[in-house]
């Protein structure tokens, strides 16, 4: 069984201070922008970048992201070399309805070979899983990609990963939100709203549009600089560090009390 390092997973508090909620129905979407099913030069700072579309409404889904990395790709669960959650975020000034979540596979992809990145998105909604007393019961969706590292391959390039010719192939999950309900889960509960999603049989989800989350040069540079600055703050950094701190647009997840139960057993069941 996988043993994850973090006891609590945090993703999306309500960002009403910078983004206006969309009229309903509205589409929420989570894309894996990087890495892709591609080959890169080995690096101690492999970026891991997700995009959240319509983040204000998506917050009511109580989303949480988790990842695990297997080497070599396709091996059993014992081959997991690391796992974690997304801990940094970036709100671009030019795109008000996209929010980027990112981290790095630090000091992991320094060898040549095939790697499998498994990512899990957990969520709640009031349609499939109505609140029950003092808690909600959500569900987790899983996707995975395989990427390679090779000494003769080009270096990682966030901007190239979302260009017009490749952006549509990004892995995504989508939600058709038809409303948001206020809920009360008792004293101390961090969740106060719950998304209502379109109910159909069989359940269908909207067509994803990852090209709407394309990174521009400023976004890619800011995310890369933030990852470098984080690595340079470590006692023994493995990356080339600037002489002084790099200023980036970065937000930390503040004041959130959302705690999501660990789904490591699900990884073992589905992909172990």
C-alpha distance (Angstrom), angle and dihedral (degrees) to the residues before:
residue distance angle dihedral
X1 . . .
X2 3.79 . .
X3 3.78 115.5 .
X4 3.79 111.0 -152.5
X5 3.75 121.2 -149.9
X6 3.80 98.9 -137.2
X7 3.79 124.5 68.0
X8 3.79 94.2 -159.5
X9 3.79 131.1 39.0
X10 3.77 118.3 -150.2
X11 3.76 127.5 -175.2
X12 3.78 125.5 141.0
X13 3.78 125.8 22.3
X14 3.81 114.9 176.7
X15 3.80 109.8 -72.2
X16 3.79 96.3 -166.8
X17 3.79 90.5 134.6
X18 3.79 92.0 71.9
X19 3.78 107.8 17.9
X20 3.80 130.6 52.8
X21 3.81 117.2 -135.0
X22 3.80 114.2 -111.0
X23 3.83 123.5 -121.3
X24 3.78 114.0 -99.1
X25 2.90 135.8 -65.6
X26 3.80 92.4 46.4
X27 3.79 132.7 167.2
X28 3.78 121.8 -126.2
X29 3.78 117.3 -166.7
X30 3.80 139.1 -179.4
X31 3.83 118.6 -159.4
X32 3.78 131.9 -173.0
X33 3.81 101.3 -137.1
X34 3.80 98.7 172.7
X35 2.96 140.4 63.8
X36 3.79 102.7 27.4
X37 3.79 134.1 -171.0
X38 3.78 89.5 -76.4
X39 3.81 143.2 103.4
X40 3.80 123.3 -98.0
X41 3.76 137.7 176.2
X42 3.82 112.4 -95.8
X43 3.78 110.9 -92.2
X44 3.81 138.1 172.6
X45 3.82 89.4 -138.0
X46 3.81 108.0 52.1
X47 3.83 106.6 171.4
X48 3.80 121.6 -128.2
X49 3.80 109.6 -161.9
X50 3.82 131.3 177.0
X51 3.80 130.3 179.7
X52 3.81 124.4 -144.4
X53 3.81 114.6 -157.1
X54 3.81 118.9 -154.5
X55 3.82 92.3 5.1
X56 3.81 97.4 -178.1
X57 3.80 93.5 61.3
X58 3.82 91.6 34.1
X59 3.81 89.0 61.0
X60 3.82 89.0 71.8
X61 3.82 88.3 62.8
X62 3.81 88.2 66.1
X63 3.79 90.0 -133.7
X64 3.79 124.1 -163.9
X65 3.81 130.3 -178.9
X66 3.79 129.6 -150.8
X67 3.80 132.3 173.3
X68 3.78 139.4 -167.2
X69 3.82 129.2 -169.6
X70 3.80 123.1 -147.9
X71 3.78 126.2 -164.2
X72 2.91 122.3 -138.7
X73 3.79 97.1 26.5
X74 3.77 114.7 -114.7
X75 3.79 95.2 25.5
X76 3.79 121.7 127.1
X77 3.78 126.1 -86.4
X78 3.80 91.4 -84.9
X79 3.82 87.7 70.6
X80 3.80 93.6 67.9
X81 3.78 105.2 124.9
X82 3.79 97.1 -175.1
X83 3.79 144.9 -13.5
X84 3.77 138.0 -170.6
X85 3.77 150.5 136.1
X86 3.78 134.4 -89.1
X87 3.79 109.3 -92.4
X88 3.80 107.3 171.0
X89 3.78 132.7 60.2
X90 3.78 140.2 -171.5
X91 3.79 130.7 -161.3
X92 3.80 110.4 -161.1
X93 3.79 117.1 -141.9
X94 3.80 93.0 -140.0
X95 3.82 99.0 53.3
X96 3.79 113.1 47.4
X97 3.80 96.7 -178.4
X98 3.82 100.1 52.0
X99 3.79 126.7 75.4
X100 3.79 122.4 -170.9
X101 3.80 123.3 -145.6
X102 3.78 116.8 -168.0
X103 3.77 147.6 166.7
X104 3.78 135.7 155.7
X105 3.79 137.5 -110.3
X106 3.78 88.0 -126.6
X107 3.80 118.0 -157.2
X108 3.81 91.4 -13.2
X109 3.80 110.0 97.1
X110 3.79 95.9 51.6
X111 3.81 94.2 115.9
X112 3.78 131.1 71.0
X113 3.79 116.0 -106.2
X114 3.81 147.3 77.1
X115 3.80 119.1 -52.8
X116 3.80 130.1 -167.8
X117 3.79 117.4 -148.1
X118 3.80 112.6 -162.2
X119 3.80 116.2 -167.4
X120 3.77 128.5 -172.3
X121 3.80 128.3 -162.0
X122 3.81 117.3 -164.7
X123 3.80 122.0 -167.7
X124 3.80 144.8 166.7
X125 3.79 130.9 -142.1
X126 3.80 136.0 174.1
X127 3.81 94.7 -130.4
X128 3.79 103.8 58.6
X129 3.81 95.7 22.5
X130 3.83 113.0 28.0
X131 3.81 114.5 -162.6
X132 3.79 111.7 -90.4
X133 3.77 114.9 -154.8
X134 3.79 108.7 -61.0
X135 3.81 98.5 -8.1
X136 3.76 146.8 45.5
X137 3.77 129.1 -135.2
X138 3.78 114.0 -141.3
X139 3.75 135.6 174.4
X140 3.76 138.8 -122.7
X141 3.79 129.3 -132.8
X142 3.79 123.1 -161.0
X143 3.78 135.3 -155.8
X144 3.78 132.3 165.9
X145 3.77 139.3 -166.4
X146 3.78 134.3 -166.1
X147 3.78 120.5 -137.8
X148 3.79 131.1 174.0
X149 3.76 136.5 -139.0
X150 3.78 121.1 -149.5
X151 3.78 130.9 167.6
X152 3.81 91.4 -130.1
X153 3.83 94.4 51.8
X154 3.82 124.5 99.2
X155 3.79 121.4 -96.0
X156 3.79 120.1 -94.6
X157 3.80 113.0 -76.3
X158 3.82 118.8 -171.7
X159 3.78 93.2 -172.3
X160 3.82 93.8 53.7
X161 3.81 91.4 49.4
X162 3.82 93.3 68.1
X163 3.80 103.3 37.3
X164 3.81 120.0 133.1
X165 3.79 94.7 -95.6
X166 3.82 95.9 55.0
X167 3.82 108.9 21.3
X168 3.82 95.5 90.9
X169 3.81 92.5 62.3
X170 3.82 94.7 64.3
X171 3.80 116.7 122.0
X172 3.82 112.9 -108.4
X173 3.78 147.5 172.7
X174 3.81 120.7 -152.7
X175 3.81 136.4 -165.8
X176 3.82 129.2 -162.9
X177 3.81 103.0 -143.9
X178 3.81 113.9 -163.9
X179 3.80 97.3 176.1
X180 3.79 147.3 -23.3
X181 3.80 124.2 -116.4
X182 3.78 127.9 -159.2
X183 3.78 111.8 -125.7
X184 3.77 137.0 -176.0
X185 3.78 118.7 -145.5
X186 3.78 97.5 174.3
X187 3.78 134.9 -93.8
X188 3.77 115.5 -24.6
X189 3.82 95.8 14.7
X190 3.77 112.3 140.0
X191 3.80 95.8 -158.1
X192 3.83 113.0 84.9
X193 3.81 101.7 157.5
X194 3.77 134.2 46.2
X195 3.79 129.9 -162.7
X196 3.79 122.0 -121.9
X197 3.79 110.3 -146.1
X198 3.78 131.0 -162.5
X199 3.80 109.8 -88.0
X200 3.79 117.3 -145.3
X201 3.77 134.5 151.4
X202 2.93 113.3 -101.6
X203 3.79 93.4 27.0
X204 3.78 111.5 -114.4
X205 3.79 128.5 -172.5
X206 3.80 129.2 -150.8
X207 3.78 120.2 -94.5
X208 3.80 108.3 -94.5
X209 3.77 121.9 -118.8
X210 3.81 106.5 -161.8
X211 3.80 91.6 160.7
X212 3.81 87.2 73.7
X213 3.81 87.1 68.3
X214 3.80 96.9 55.2
X215 3.77 113.4 151.1
X216 3.77 118.3 -124.7
X217 3.78 123.5 -152.5
X218 3.81 93.8 -93.1
X219 3.82 93.1 49.8
X220 3.79 93.5 47.4
X221 3.80 91.9 46.8
X222 3.80 93.3 49.1
X223 3.80 93.7 49.4
X224 3.81 92.3 46.4
X225 3.79 91.7 47.6
X226 3.79 91.6 49.6
X227 3.80 92.2 51.0
X228 3.79 90.4 48.9
X229 3.80 91.7 48.6
X230 3.82 90.6 51.2
X231 3.79 91.5 50.0
X232 3.79 91.1 46.8
X233 3.78 89.0 56.4
X234 3.79 90.9 64.7
X235 3.83 119.4 99.6
X236 3.81 93.7 -113.4
X237 3.77 109.1 21.4
X238 3.80 119.9 -162.0
X239 3.81 94.8 -158.6
X240 3.76 133.6 75.9
X241 3.80 106.5 -94.2
X242 3.81 128.2 -153.8
X243 3.77 120.1 -118.4
X244 3.80 91.8 -112.8
X245 3.80 136.7 21.3
X246 3.77 116.7 -71.1
X247 3.80 114.3 -126.9
X248 3.78 111.9 -134.4
X249 3.75 137.4 163.9
X250 3.75 101.2 -105.7
X251 3.76 133.9 154.2
X252 3.76 127.4 -163.5
X253 3.75 121.7 -145.8
X254 3.80 100.6 -103.6
X255 3.76 132.3 -169.4
X256 3.78 96.3 -2.1
X257 3.76 117.9 146.3
X258 3.75 97.6 179.7
X259 3.78 110.5 132.9
X260 3.79 119.2 -172.2
X261 3.81 121.9 -163.6
X262 3.79 115.9 -112.4
X263 3.80 114.1 -97.1
X264 3.78 97.8 -166.0
X265 3.80 89.7 121.2
X266 3.78 88.6 60.5
X267 3.78 92.2 55.0
X268 3.78 89.0 51.7
X269 3.82 91.9 49.2
X270 3.79 98.0 45.0
X271 3.79 104.7 34.1
X272 3.78 104.9 10.7
